């Protein structure tokens, strides 16, 4: 180490599944420069240290979404994440490792394409160009910054691990990155396609609403509030009733004022699945987390009734 020069110590994940029995870490020291990014460290490792590490990038300016990695346990874009004096650089989660920091995104990409994220319209053009205000398209517009990096999907606890994605007939959560692509068109005022069946299959109701995806999104997209929750509303109208939980939840509040968990279980899960969860319901009763009978005061009932009347008026056809 050169005297007086600050250095970065980086432990870099190394693994080639075609030849290596297990992953390992190589440690390098890199001279620290002002405004240095993780991508600069990886470039130095390859160009100056002779470390034949596999990583992916293209634009280097937070636009292509190709350089996602985990830095000290946090998913980020290597081109934009600031380098720190001590770093552990690893591949993104929820995706198979191709080599070192390069992961296979194809499962997410195939799911995205299968959900047909394209605007489908049946009404004729009113003019060309059509007059659309920012208010008309704001729900779709705020999702347009997505760069398809799938950093959000890599950290989502509802996304099944790669070895769990088999064709056993069960619905799987498509992942927040995929659902943002679909929401871009599904929330557009000119899209006429009924996407409720697609969203039922995409498992949009399986989202845990943990907001982890929003916390790690490199471009600050409101993924849960701006994409997944509106898509849940669409999915709840599906003819198979696979994603009715938002409607069941709302009806539970309408009837009981406060959440009555036992009846919500029965309505949303069905009798047989609810009976299987009976031990959980009993524990909730014993711990005061639910009640056999709803109890609500007249003031709370009046407030909830007013809230639902306003919602009904908003949803009424014009």
Kinemage of the C-alpha trace (Angstrom):
@kinemage 1
@onewidth
@group {chain A} dominant
@subgroup {mainchain}
@vectorlist {calphas} color= white
{ca unk a 1} P 0.000 0.000 0.000
{ca unk a 2} L 1.351 3.399 -0.978
{ca unk a 3} L 1.989 5.663 2.022
{ca unk a 4} L -0.614 8.471 2.365
{ca unk a 5} L -2.970 7.120 -0.311
{ca unk a 6} L -6.415 6.040 0.859
{ca unk a 7} L -7.538 2.660 -0.380
{ca unk a 8} L -10.744 0.710 -0.782
{ca unk a 9} L -10.801 -2.900 0.349
{ca unk a 10} L -13.323 -4.843 -1.726
{ca unk a 11} L -14.305 -8.479 -1.233
{ca unk a 12} L -15.759 -9.670 -4.533
{ca unk a 13} L -17.969 -12.727 -4.913
{ca unk a 14} L -16.533 -15.315 -7.320
{ca unk a 15} L -18.391 -18.343 -8.621
{ca unk a 16} L -18.628 -20.118 -11.950
{ca unk a 17} L -21.211 -22.905 -11.542
{ca unk a 18} L -19.788 -24.757 -14.559
{ca unk a 19} L -16.395 -25.298 -12.910
{ca unk a 20} L -16.501 -24.267 -9.220
{ca unk a 21} L -17.706 -26.525 -6.427
{ca unk a 22} L -18.593 -23.565 -4.214
{ca unk a 23} L -18.447 -19.760 -4.194
{ca unk a 24} L -15.427 -17.876 -2.836
{ca unk a 25} L -14.394 -14.260 -2.311
{ca unk a 26} L -11.359 -12.468 -3.723
{ca unk a 27} L -10.119 -9.387 -1.860
{ca unk a 28} L -8.488 -6.466 -3.666
{ca unk a 29} L -7.244 -3.014 -2.692
{ca unk a 30} L -8.091 -0.079 -4.941
{ca unk a 31} L -6.825 3.515 -4.637
{ca unk a 32} L -9.755 5.668 -3.562
{ca unk a 33} L -10.646 8.560 -5.858
{ca unk a 34} L -13.214 11.346 -5.324
{ca unk a 35} L -16.781 10.357 -6.299
{ca unk a 36} L -15.701 6.789 -7.024
{ca unk a 37} L -18.480 4.329 -7.773
{ca unk a 38} L -18.705 0.565 -7.327
{ca unk a 39} L -18.411 0.138 -11.091
{ca unk a 40} L -15.053 1.969 -10.974
{ca unk a 41} L -13.854 -0.560 -8.397
{ca unk a 42} L -14.896 -3.466 -10.610
{ca unk a 43} L -13.236 -1.888 -13.636
{ca unk a 44} L -10.015 -1.456 -11.640
{ca unk a 45} L -10.214 -5.069 -10.474
{ca unk a 46} L -10.429 -6.288 -14.058
{ca unk a 47} L -8.083 -3.821 -15.789
{ca unk a 48} L -5.387 -3.215 -13.165
{ca unk a 49} L -5.515 -6.228 -10.869
{ca unk a 50} L -6.025 -8.842 -13.566
{ca unk a 51} L -9.052 -10.236 -11.757
{ca unk a 52} L -11.125 -12.024 -14.368
{ca unk a 53} L -14.380 -11.177 -12.640
{ca unk a 54} L -17.651 -11.389 -14.515
{ca unk a 55} L -19.982 -8.401 -14.229
{ca unk a 56} L -22.438 -6.641 -16.513
{ca unk a 57} L -22.924 -3.003 -17.473
{ca unk a 58} L -23.611 -0.914 -20.539
{ca unk a 59} L -24.385 2.790 -20.125
{ca unk a 60} L -22.673 3.621 -16.827
{ca unk a 61} L -25.146 6.467 -16.133
{ca unk a 62} L -28.160 4.785 -14.456
{ca unk a 63} L -30.178 4.353 -17.620
{ca unk a 64} L -29.711 0.784 -18.895
{ca unk a 65} L -30.408 -1.103 -15.644
{ca unk a 66} L -27.832 -3.801 -16.378
{ca unk a 67} L -25.288 -3.375 -13.575
{ca unk a 68} L -27.278 -4.407 -10.506
{ca unk a 69} L -25.245 -5.953 -7.667
{ca unk a 70} L -25.484 -6.309 -3.894
{ca unk a 71} L -23.154 -3.949 -2.001
{ca unk a 72} L -22.783 -4.737 1.687
{ca unk a 73} L -26.064 -6.612 1.521
{ca unk a 74} L -27.987 -3.858 -0.252
{ca unk a 75} L -29.078 -4.164 -3.902
{ca unk a 76} L -27.950 -1.219 -6.001
{ca unk a 77} L -26.670 -0.159 -9.417
{ca unk a 78} L -22.879 -0.465 -9.562
{ca unk a 79} L -22.624 2.599 -11.814
{ca unk a 80} L -24.357 4.837 -9.266
{ca unk a 81} L -23.607 3.375 -5.842
{ca unk a 82} L -20.838 5.273 -4.070
{ca unk a 83} L -17.747 3.238 -3.220
{ca unk a 84} L -16.911 2.986 0.487
{ca unk a 85} L -13.609 2.117 2.212
{ca unk a 86} L -14.777 -1.431 2.914
{ca unk a 87} L -17.149 -3.279 0.595
{ca unk a 88} L -18.528 -6.739 -0.055
{ca unk a 89} L -19.798 -6.966 -3.633
{ca unk a 90} L -22.126 -9.858 -4.439
{ca unk a 91} L -24.672 -10.814 -7.134
{ca unk a 92} L -28.344 -9.877 -6.922
{ca unk a 93} L -30.672 -12.332 -5.205
{ca unk a 94} L -33.624 -14.308 -6.594
{ca unk a 95} L -31.707 -14.968 -9.839
{ca unk a 96} L -29.318 -17.798 -10.787
{ca unk a 97} L -25.628 -16.878 -10.995
{ca unk a 98} L -24.168 -17.173 -14.485
{ca unk a 99} L -20.665 -16.225 -13.369
{ca unk a 100} L -19.481 -14.122 -10.435
{ca unk a 101} L -21.641 -10.974 -10.336
{ca unk a 102} L -23.523 -11.751 -13.555
{ca unk a 103} L -26.993 -13.174 -12.955
{ca unk a 104} L -29.608 -14.702 -15.232
{ca unk a 105} L -32.548 -12.286 -15.508
{ca unk a 106} L -34.339 -14.299 -18.199
{ca unk a 107} L -37.058 -15.766 -15.931
{ca unk a 108} L -38.239 -12.282 -14.962
{ca unk a 109} L -37.950 -11.086 -18.553
{ca unk a 110} L -39.999 -14.036 -19.876
{ca unk a 111} L -42.697 -13.397 -17.277
{ca unk a 112} L -42.807 -9.728 -18.251
{ca unk a 113} L -43.235 -10.552 -21.947
{ca unk a 114} L -45.893 -13.200 -21.188
{ca unk a 115} L -48.039 -10.581 -19.429
{ca unk a 116} L -48.193 -8.513 -22.646
{ca unk a 117} L -47.099 -5.100 -21.343
{ca unk a 118} L -48.420 -3.301 -24.426
{ca unk a 119} L -51.164 -0.730 -24.729
{ca unk a 120} L -54.279 -2.226 -26.335
{ca unk a 121} L -56.980 0.158 -27.469
{ca unk a 122} L -60.280 -0.393 -29.229
{ca unk a 123} L -61.648 3.140 -29.366
{ca unk a 124} L -60.754 5.181 -32.455
{ca unk a 125} L -58.388 8.124 -32.177
{ca unk a 126} L -60.233 11.327 -31.372
{ca unk a 127} L -57.493 13.406 -32.964
{ca unk a 128} L -53.833 13.174 -33.803
{ca unk a 129} L -52.092 13.859 -31.590
{ca unk a 130} L -54.725 13.181 -28.963
{ca unk a 131} L -55.260 15.775 -26.293
{ca unk a 132} L -54.187 14.233 -22.987
{ca unk a 133} L -53.437 16.292 -19.914
{ca unk a 134} L -50.782 15.403 -17.403
{ca unk a 135} L -53.586 14.613 -14.985
{ca unk a 136} L -54.970 12.062 -17.449
{ca unk a 137} L -51.729 10.097 -17.635
{ca unk a 138} L -50.109 10.794 -14.276
{ca unk a 139} L -50.764 7.289 -12.885
{ca unk a 140} L -48.937 5.730 -15.821
{ca unk a 141} L -46.426 8.557 -16.270
{ca unk a 142} L -44.798 8.258 -12.849
{ca unk a 143} L -43.829 4.661 -13.653
{ca unk a 144} L -42.055 5.577 -16.896
{ca unk a 145} L -38.737 6.150 -15.116
{ca unk a 146} L -38.374 2.385 -14.605
{ca unk a 147} L -35.136 1.169 -16.220
{ca unk a 148} L -35.993 -2.560 -15.893
{ca unk a 149} L -33.036 -3.308 -13.640
{ca unk a 150} L -35.054 -5.841 -11.571
{ca unk a 151} L -33.238 -4.654 -8.446
{ca unk a 152} L -36.660 -4.542 -6.779
{ca unk a 153} L -37.451 -8.153 -7.725
{ca unk a 154} L -34.050 -9.321 -6.492
{ca unk a 155} L -34.885 -8.337 -2.925
{ca unk a 156} L -38.617 -9.129 -2.858
{ca unk a 157} L -39.488 -11.767 -0.204
{ca unk a 158} L -42.632 -12.795 -2.120
{ca unk a 159} L -40.670 -13.828 -5.224
{ca unk a 160} L -39.906 -17.563 -5.187
{ca unk a 161} L -36.284 -18.646 -5.298
{ca unk a 162} L -35.053 -19.902 -8.704
{ca unk a 163} L -35.167 -23.561 -7.605
{ca unk a 164} L -38.814 -23.153 -6.500
{ca unk a 165} L -40.098 -21.966 -9.882
{ca unk a 166} L -41.343 -25.289 -11.177
{ca unk a 167} L -44.453 -26.008 -13.185
{ca unk a 168} L -46.591 -27.515 -10.426
{ca unk a 169} L -49.721 -25.544 -11.181
{ca unk a 170} L -49.357 -23.089 -8.301
{ca unk a 171} L -49.549 -19.385 -8.907
{ca unk a 172} L -46.312 -17.487 -8.353
{ca unk a 173} L -45.726 -13.824 -7.644
{ca unk a 174} L -44.412 -12.270 -10.855
{ca unk a 175} L -42.271 -9.763 -8.989
{ca unk a 176} L -42.469 -5.989 -8.598
{ca unk a 177} L -40.247 -5.243 -11.612
{ca unk a 178} L -42.563 -7.131 -13.935
{ca unk a 179} L -45.701 -5.576 -12.454
{ca unk a 180} L -44.341 -2.060 -12.971
{ca unk a 181} L -43.977 -2.834 -16.690
{ca unk a 182} L -47.572 -4.018 -16.813
{ca unk a 183} L -48.873 -1.074 -14.787
{ca unk a 184} L -47.378 1.388 -17.282
{ca unk a 185} L -50.017 0.341 -19.795
{ca unk a 186} L -52.775 -1.007 -17.514
{ca unk a 187} L -53.088 2.397 -15.819
{ca unk a 188} L -52.964 4.360 -19.069
{ca unk a 189} L -56.318 6.037 -19.830
{ca unk a 190} L -56.288 4.757 -23.424
{ca unk a 191} L -55.737 1.077 -22.564
{ca unk a 192} L -58.935 -0.934 -23.137
{ca unk a 193} L -57.746 -4.498 -22.422
{ca unk a 194} L -59.335 -6.367 -19.515
{ca unk a 195} L -56.190 -7.455 -17.683
{ca unk a 196} L -57.867 -8.964 -14.618
{ca unk a 197} L -57.240 -12.584 -15.670
{ca unk a 198} L -53.585 -11.869 -16.486
{ca unk a 199} L -53.120 -10.264 -13.087
{ca unk a 200} L -54.771 -13.189 -11.313
{ca unk a 201} L -52.201 -15.479 -12.945
{ca unk a 202} L -49.406 -13.052 -12.060
{ca unk a 203} L -50.192 -13.513 -8.371
{ca unk a 204} L -50.433 -9.772 -7.751
{ca unk a 205} L -52.451 -10.510 -4.594
{ca unk a 206} L -49.452 -12.408 -3.168
{ca unk a 207} L -47.512 -9.164 -2.629
{ca unk a 208} L -46.665 -8.764 1.074
{ca unk a 209} L -46.827 -4.934 0.955
{ca unk a 210} L -43.506 -4.764 2.810
{ca unk a 211} L -42.374 -1.823 0.616
{ca unk a 212} L -38.867 -3.281 0.330
{ca unk a 213} L -39.034 -2.759 -3.442
{ca unk a 214} L -39.702 0.959 -3.020
{ca unk a 215} L -36.851 1.269 -0.527
{ca unk a 216} L -34.262 -0.119 -2.966
{ca unk a 217} L -35.553 1.240 -6.295
{ca unk a 218} L -32.624 3.194 -7.794
{ca unk a 219} L -34.931 5.707 -9.481
{ca unk a 220} L -37.476 6.164 -6.693
{ca unk a 221} L -40.582 4.673 -8.304
{ca unk a 222} L -43.614 4.216 -5.986
{ca unk a 223} L -43.836 0.522 -6.831
{ca unk a 224} L -46.360 -0.640 -4.234
{ca unk a 225} L -48.530 2.453 -3.991
{ca unk a 226} L -48.275 3.450 -7.663
{ca unk a 227} L -48.287 0.066 -9.419
{ca unk a 228} L -49.106 -2.994 -7.303
{ca unk a 229} L -52.059 -1.612 -5.326
{ca unk a 230} L -53.875 -0.309 -8.452
{ca unk a 231} L -53.196 -3.641 -10.198
{ca unk a 232} L -54.631 -5.470 -7.195
{ca unk a 233} L -57.854 -3.540 -7.680
{ca unk a 234} L -57.983 -4.708 -11.311
{ca unk a 235} L -57.133 -8.320 -10.383
{ca unk a 236} L -59.878 -8.417 -7.747
{ca unk a 237} L -62.435 -8.158 -10.575
{ca unk a 238} L -61.168 -11.359 -12.200
{ca unk a 239} L -63.860 -13.924 -13.002
{ca unk a 240} L -62.076 -16.776 -11.180
{ca unk a 241} L -62.014 -14.881 -7.881
{ca unk a 242} L -58.354 -15.690 -7.215
{ca unk a 243} L -57.454 -12.177 -6.090
{ca unk a 244} L -60.541 -11.039 -4.204
{ca unk a 245} L -58.754 -10.211 -0.950
{ca unk a 246} L -58.971 -6.385 -1.372
{ca unk a 247} L -62.742 -6.645 -1.949
{ca unk a 248} L -63.158 -9.101 0.926
{ca unk a 249} L -61.098 -6.826 3.173
{ca unk a 250} L -63.212 -3.794 2.269
{ca unk a 251} L -66.469 -5.692 2.801
{ca unk a 252} L -65.185 -6.883 6.188
{ca unk a 253} L -64.574 -3.286 7.245
{ca unk a 254} L -67.944 -2.195 5.848
{ca unk a 255} L -69.725 -4.873 7.897
{ca unk a 256} L -67.685 -4.808 11.114
{ca unk a 257} L -66.109 -1.302 11.181
{ca unk a 258} L -62.917 -2.858 12.570
{ca unk a 259} L -61.178 -5.850 10.993
{ca unk a 260} L -62.778 -9.131 12.045
{ca unk a 261} L -59.986 -11.557 11.191
{ca unk a 262} L -61.894 -14.805 11.686
{ca unk a 263} L -64.660 -13.933 9.204
{ca unk a 264} L -62.078 -12.470 6.807
{ca unk a 265} L -60.194 -15.796 6.857
{ca unk a 266} L -63.400 -17.687 6.141
{ca unk a 267} L -64.489 -15.434 3.280
{ca unk a 268} L -61.112 -15.103 1.557
{ca unk a 269} L -59.767 -18.633 2.074
{ca unk a 270} L -62.912 -20.736 1.870
{ca unk a 271} L -64.148 -23.228 4.461
{ca unk a 272} L -61.547 -25.988 4.020
{ca unk a 273} L -58.490 -23.710 4.017
{ca unk a 274} L -59.948 -21.683 6.890
{ca unk a 275} L -60.405 -24.874 8.939
{ca unk a 276} L -56.762 -25.736 8.273
{ca unk a 277} L -55.839 -22.385 9.818
{ca unk a 278} L -58.073 -22.894 12.876
{ca unk a 279} L -55.083 -23.217 15.265
{ca unk a 280} L -53.867 -19.810 14.055
{ca unk a 281} L -57.297 -18.279 14.641
{ca unk a 282} L -57.422 -19.745 18.163
{ca unk a 283} L -54.011 -18.262 18.970
{ca unk a 284} L -55.189 -14.892 17.647
{ca unk a 285} L -58.267 -15.064 19.872
{ca unk a 286} L -56.198 -15.944 22.949
{ca unk a 287} L -53.804 -13.069 22.285
{ca unk a 288} L -56.565 -10.555 21.670
{ca unk a 289} L -55.717 -10.129 17.989
{ca unk a 290} L -59.267 -10.886 16.833
{ca unk a 291} L -62.765 -11.271 18.272
{ca unk a 292} L -65.632 -13.696 17.771
{ca unk a 293} L -68.038 -10.764 17.587
{ca unk a 294} L -67.379 -7.319 16.163
{ca unk a 295} L -67.743 -4.386 18.557
{ca unk a 296} L -67.939 -0.843 17.226
{ca unk a 297} L -69.327 2.358 18.674
{ca unk a 298} L -71.932 4.501 16.879
{ca unk a 299} L -69.410 7.201 16.057
{ca unk a 300} L -67.039 4.743 14.348
{ca unk a 301} L -69.964 3.190 12.465
{ca unk a 302} L -71.075 6.594 11.217
{ca unk a 303} L -67.551 7.478 10.027
{ca unk a 304} L -67.066 4.180 8.198
{ca unk a 305} L -70.486 4.412 6.542
{ca unk a 306} L -69.662 7.924 5.321
{ca unk a 307} L -66.327 6.709 3.949
{ca unk a 308} L -67.955 3.915 1.957
{ca unk a 309} L -70.706 6.188 0.650
{ca unk a 310} L -68.042 8.518 -0.701
{ca unk a 311} L -66.192 5.572 -2.267
{ca unk a 312} L -69.391 4.267 -3.883
{ca unk a 313} L -70.118 7.690 -5.373
{ca unk a 314} L -66.593 7.901 -6.766
{ca unk a 315} L -66.883 4.452 -8.394
{ca unk a 316} L -70.396 5.026 -9.775
{ca unk a 317} L -70.542 5.175 -13.605
{ca unk a 318} L -70.824 8.670 -15.028
